Amino acid sequence: MALLSVQSWSVHRSKLAWHRTAGLATFVVLPLFAAAGPLALQGMAMLWRLQADPFHAEFGARLVAADMIAGPSVVAMVVYAFLSRRRVMAHSSAMLATALLVLPPITGRLLPAIPGFPRDGWAGLGGFRLSFHLAEGFTLVLAVLLATRMKDARIGFGLAAAATAAQMIGFEVVPNISWWNGWVIVLTDLPAGWMALAAGCISVSLLAWAWKKVPPRKTLRDPAASHHGGPAPVSI
């Protein structure tokens, strides 16, 4: 989030060198983010498997499904942003869309603090089930509205909308999938280090591929400058 803020601030202040540096820093930050994803998933799965507390016993397997969608979606958005970095709106919308997937975990923790918020029955333990869907629903509506504002923003915010809808569906569907709990148990037995390494390597490979797919800017020599004996490259 800090990196995303620096990128947005720098380009709006015409500090393009800062913006490019922050963009290159993505090659470090995103693989670390991707590598941390399987570790977080495994931790959540283990708490569910051990029935460590009532919250994880009820929601652990559901949240594994939600997080499995959110993490790869962020990577996909950044890769698309790299592929679209010559198209300003497509690039910026895809990068900003990653922030939308951070909203539900924040909002979902704030809603139960509201006095009188439902905490039993369908609302789930401590009202978490209801707060989860309200937070995801708000994010879904916001992503759809942003996607419809301009053509070049459709894919970036559309990916955020699709990921959010998939999380909401997965949260409710996975308890009815007979093999899901068995798969979550398998996840807890996988070697954590190798999972993290694989995720990090895949993400950096995708970034490198996306970066190379976009050719560098061409430069032309300024004809007027040639009369003064010196080349003057002009970006186009």
Buried (B, 14 or more C-beta within 10 A) or exposed (E): EEBBEBBBEBBEEEBEEBBBEBBEEBBEBBBEBBBBBBBEBBBBBBBBBEEEEEBBBBBBBBBBBBBBBBBBBBBBBBBBBBBBBEBEBBBBBBBBBBBBBBBBBEBBEEBBEEEEBBBEEEBBBBBBBBBBBBBBBBBBEBBBEBBEEEEBBBBBBBBBBBBBBBBBBBBEEBEEEEEBBEBBBEBBEEEBEEBBBBBBEBBBEBBEEBBEEEEEEEEEEBEEEEEEEEEEEEEE
